[in-house]
């Protein structure tokens, strides 16, 4: 599945735009990663300018920061509680930015973008 980042092939009226050229490589998009709950698995990808991007495919650990003590520690993720991106992500245990997760330290809100950053960082919302 390829997502393009270019203009639509159809006009607002429903008529077709005639392409003046083919798609360029930099205009090609990538399908979303949809990080799932499970044993940690990630994938490295080459990006523009010779850089790399780590995509997190599965993970069961998170770096959790306690806002009161300002200490960070690793915590095991038990389940996904809420997701602002899509209500069906909760049922499928998919972790994206803003997701509320249940950890062994308590409820935490994901502050990183796991599919882009390759890591799950979270802030503790309520303690156990």
N, C-alpha and C positions, 0 to 999 in steps of 0.2 A: 504494500500500500504506500503510494507516494503522495505527499501533500505538497502542492506547489504554492509558492509565495508570490505568484503573479496575478495579473488581472484575470477576471472571469472570462470564459469563452462566450458568455451570453450577455447581451445588453439588457437594460431594465425592461425594455419592451418585449424581450424574448428572442430578438434577432441575434444572429451570430456575428462575433468579431472575426475578421479574417486575420490570421496570425501573420505578422510581417517577418518573423524569424522564429527559430526553434527556442526551446528553453535552454538557459545557460546552467552550468553546474551549480553556481552559487545561488540560483533561484530554487533549487530543489530543497524540499523540506524533509524532515524526519518524523516518523510516527512517534507518539508519546511513549515514554518508557514504562510507566505504570508500575512503580516499585511495589513488590508484594512482601508479605510477611513470611519469613522462612530463613533457612541457613544462608549466611551472607555470600552473595555472588555479585560481581560487578564486571563491567566490560569497558575497555578503553577504546576511544574513537578518535580518529584524526579530524581536526577541524581546520578552518581557514588560517593561513599564516603559519602553518607547521605546528600549531598548538595541539594539545590533546584534551579530551573531555572524558571524565570517568562517569559512566552511567551505572547507577545502582539498580540491579535487577531484583534482588531479594535481600532482606536483612532482618535480623531479630534483635539487634542491639542499637542503642541510641546514646548520644552524648547529651546528658540532661544537666541543665544548670538550675540550681536553687536560687531564686531571686533574693531571698532573705539573707543567706550566708554568702552568696556569690561564689559558690564552689561548684565545679563541674565534675561529674562522675559518669561512668558507663552504667547503663540500666538495660535490663532485658525487657523487650516489648512483649506484652501478653496478648493484646488485641487492639483493634481500631474501634474507637467509640463514635466519633463524628468526623465528617468531611465536608468542608464548605464548597468544594469543587463539584462533587457529585454524590448524591445520597446513596447510590448503588455501590460506591467505593467501600463503604462500611461493611456491607455484606461480603464483598470480595476481598477484604483486608488489603486494600491498596492505599499506600502512603504517599501523600503529596504535601506541598507547603500548606500550612494552616490546619492540618489534620490533628484532631485530639486523639492521643494514644494512651492506653493504659499500660504503665510500666510497673516494675516491682517497687519503685520509689513513690508511685502515685500517678495521677493524671498529668499529662504533659502536652504542650502544643508544639508542633513541628515548625521550626523557623527557617530551615534550609530547604533547598529544592533537590530532593534525593536523585531524581532522574537527570539532573544537570551537574550537581556538586559531587555526587558519589558518596555522600555521607548523610546521616540523619542527626541533626542538631535540634534540641528541643528545650523548652523552658517549662519548669514545673508549675502547674496551675493549682493543684491541691495535693497535699501530702497524704500518705497512708497513715 
